[in-house]
Amino acid sequence: MLNATVGPEMKNLVVVLGPTASGKTRLGVELARELGGEIVSADSRQVYRGLDLGAGKDLDEYSSGGSPVAYHLIDIVDLDSEFSVFEYQQRFFSVFEDLLARTVMPIVVGGSGLYLEAVLNGYRMVDVPADPVLRADLEPLSHEALVDRLQALRRVHNTTDLEDRDRLMRAIEIAQYSAQHEPEPGPDIHPVVLGVRWDREVLRGRIRKRLGERLEEGLIDEVQNLHDAGVSWEKLSFLGLEYRFVSDFLRGGIKNKNDLRQKLTAAICRFAKRQETWFRRMERRGTEIRWLEGGDVDQALQVVADCGGLTNSREGG
């Protein structure tokens, strides 16, 4: 196993980030095999059971091409659960500390910028109980008034909090409580952050190819089965682009599979561009991202070695 002891300049976390379809999972798994690590997902949809093809879990990546690689924070809650950034952060801290205690290097893989920043920047968050008195005060307010109320309390990073009334009220609840309660300190994290990037047209081609594969593998059936199991169209639309567009197709809003493929490809490409914008903002805020063209594993290992922070000795030779 990897010796994960931390010295003054040593790194105790490897992060692999990048836009959708960039090959983050493949690179993360290869690094885990080389470094004696395990994967910790940083994806806001992969936490949910039942979101498989549409969430891009690619679970076969963890077992194909070599020894199986363990993964964490995938398939951990049901779709009827509300999963917050705070809950992700707390679960991550627990996994992180467990892996280091076992001298296993955590390899974070994901593209959900808010989850990544919650870990890398150590967002100070607290466990917020429900406040029925506050909820009663908020209930009569218009959507616009709720947005103003939240923005008066804190800077809004996650714009999805502004789109759904329940999430908006919960965000206000959290912001108001957090202003009055000091959070517990998190673990000491020293990351090396690797970013996977491609030429824009190459990435577009990868997105188009991957979407075609997932449609062939049964993405439409996955969405239909979720709805048949009781997940509303509204809920599905909130679970990401694949679920939103396929739901629209199943309800007749998109006329044929060719239109679905074209419209969804364009939407995912726009989403990838927004992810890249978020990563650039992370850099402006002080996160050093070492970019890899095409996610080459040898280049990634060289970057990790150049950091001088990871020892590569394994127990038992």
N, C-alpha and C positions, 0 to 999 in steps of 0.2 A: 504494500500500500504506500501511497505518497506520504512523506513526512510533512505534515501541515503545521508544524510549529512555526510561530510567527516571531520574527526578530524585528529590529528597527526598520529595515528596508524590505522585509519579506511580504509577499502577497499571500493572502489566504482565501482568495476567491478569483475565479476566472469567469468573465461574462462574455457571452457571444450574442450580439444584437445585430439587427438589420431589418430591412423591410420584408414584407411578406414575399414568399417564394424565392428568397435569396439563398436558401440552403443552410440556414442556421442550425437546424436539428442535426443534419448530417455532420457538419463540422463539430458541433458540440459533442456528439457521440464519439467521433474519432479522437478528439482531445481527451475525452473521459477515458478511453481505452489506453491512450499513451501516458496519461498522467495519473492513472489510478483513481479516477474521480467518478462521481455520480451526477446525473442531470437534475437541476432544479428549474422547473418551468417558470417563466415570467410571462404568462399569457392569460389575459382576462377571461377568455372563453374556454380554455382547456381545463379549467378547474371543474367544469360542469360535466357530469355524467350524461351521456346521450348525444352530446355535440362532438361528433367524430370527424366525418369527412369535411363538414362545413367549417369546423374549427381547426382543421389541419393538424390533427394530433400525430399522424405519421408514426404510430406506435411500432410498426414493423421496423423502423429505423433502429430501434434500440436493441433488436435481436438479430438483425441480418448483418452479414459481412464480417463477423467476428464474434468474440465473446459477448454475451448479453450485458447491457449496461442498465443499472437501476435508475429509476426516475422518481421524482417527487412533485407534488402539487398539481397532479393531473388526475381527473376523475375523483375529486374529493368531496363534492357537494352535489345535491340534486337540483334540478332546474327550478323547483319551487322555493329555493333558498336565495336570499339576498347575500351576495358575496361582496364585501367592501375592500377598499385598498387597505384599511386598517387590518382586516382579517388576513389578507394576503401577507402583509408585513409581519404580523405576529407568527403566522405559520412558517414563513420563511425563516425568521430568526430561530425558531425551534429546530427546523431541519438543519440550518447552517451550523448551529452549535452541536447538534448530534453528529453531523458528518465530521467536524473537526475533532470531536472527542474520539471518533473512530479512526482518526488520521486518514480521512478520505477527503480529497479536494472537491469542494462544491463547484460545479460548472453550471452557471445560470445561462439558460437559453430562452430568448423571447424577444418580442417586438412591441409589447405593451409598455409604452414610455412611462406612464404614470406608475406602474408597478416597479419598473426598473429604478426610477428616481426615488421611490419610497424606500428602497433598499440602499441604493448608492449614496443618496443624500441624507439618509437617516431622518426622514420626515418624523417630527415629534407628534405622535398621535396617541390618543387614549381610547379605552374601551368605553363607549358611550351608551348608557342605558336609555330605554324609551322614556319619553317625557310626555305623558298624556295631557298635562296642563298646557304645555307649549303647543302640542298638536291641535288642541282645541282653539287656541288663539290663532293658529295659522290657517285652519280649515276655511274660514270665510274669505280669505285673501285671494285675489286674482293671481293667475300665473305670473303676470308681470310684476305684481307686488312681491311675490315670493322670490323672484329673481333679484329684485332690488334689495330685499332683505338679506339674501345670501351674500351678494356682492358687497354689502355694507359690513359684513362680518369677516370676510376673508377674500383673498384673491382666488378666483375660480380657475383651477387647472383642468379639471375634468368636465368638459362641456356637456357630456351626457347627463350630468346632474341637472342641467337646465332644461332637458327635453321631456322629462317625465315628472309629473306632479309629486308622486310618492317619493321618488329619489330626491327631488328638490327639497321637500319637507325634511327628509332624513338628513340631507346635507346641512340644512340650517340647524337642526338638532345637534349634529356633531360639532359644527363650528361654534355654536353658543356654549356648549358644554366644555369644549377644548380650551376656550378662552379663560375658563375658571379652574381648570385642573391640570396639574403638571404631569406629563407622561413619564413612564419609566424609561431609563436609558437603554438603548439597544446595544448589541455586541459590537466589538471593535472590528471593523471591516476594512481590509486593505485590498482593493480589487485591481486586476489588470483587465481592461475592457477592450475587447476585440470587436470590430464592426465589419460586417460583410457587405460589400457593395458591388454593383455591376453597372456597366453602361446602361443608360435609360432604355434604349431599344432592346438590349439583351434581356433586361429585367422584364420588360413588357412581354417578350416572347416566352420567358419562363412562366409568367403569370398565366398567359394564354394556354400554354401546354399543360400546366398543373390543373387548371380549371377543367380542361377537356378530360383529363384523366379522372378527376373526381366526379364529373357528370357520368362518365362511363361506369365508374365503380358504384354508383347508386346514390348520389347526392340528393336527387329529387325524391327518391324513395325514403331517404333518411328524414327529410323534412315532412313528407306526408305521414310517415309513421309517428313522428313526434306530435303532429297535430291530432292524429287518430288516438294517441295516448292521452290527450287532454291538454296539450300545450296550445294556447290560443294563437291565432294569427298575429295578434298584437304583440304578444310575448316573443314569438318567433322573429318578428320584424325588428325587435329590439336587440336580438342576439347577434347581430352582425350582417354584413352585406350578403353573404351566401344565403342565409336564412330569410332575409328580407326579400331578395329578388326571386328566389325559388317560391316563396309563399305567394308573391304577386303572380308568378306564372301559374301556380296551382289554382289560384282564384280567378284566372282569366285575364288579369291585367297585362300580362305579356303573352302575345299570341302564339308563339312557337318557340321551339328549343333553340333555333338559330338566333332569334332575337334575344333570348335569355342569355345565351353565351356571349353575344356581342356587348349587351348592356352591362352584364356583370363583369366582364373583362375590363371595360372602361372604368367602372366604378372601383374595382380593386386596384387598378393602376393609379387612380386618383388617391386612394387610401395609402398606397405605398409612398406616394409623393409626400403626403402629410406625415407619415412616419419619418421620412428622411428629414423633413423640416423640424420635427420634434428632436431628432438626434442632434441636429446642428445647434438647436437651442440648448441641449444638454451640454454641448461643448462650450458654448458661450458662457454657461453658468459654472464652468470649471471641471466638468468631467472629461478626462483625457481618453479619447477613443482612438485606438490604433487600427486604422482601416486596412482591410485586406481585399485586394481585387479578386473577386470570384471565390473567396473563402478557401484558399489553398491551405491544407492542413500543415504542410511542411513550413510554409511561411508563418502560419499561426504559431507553431511550436518554436520557431526562431524568435518571434516577437516575445513570446513568453520567456524564453531563455535569456534574451537581451535585458529583460526586466530585472534579472538577477534575484527574483523574489521567491521562486518555487524551487524547492529541492526535488530531485528526481530519483532519490534513493527509495527502494521498496523493501519492506520488511521481508526477511527471508531470502533476499537476493533478488 
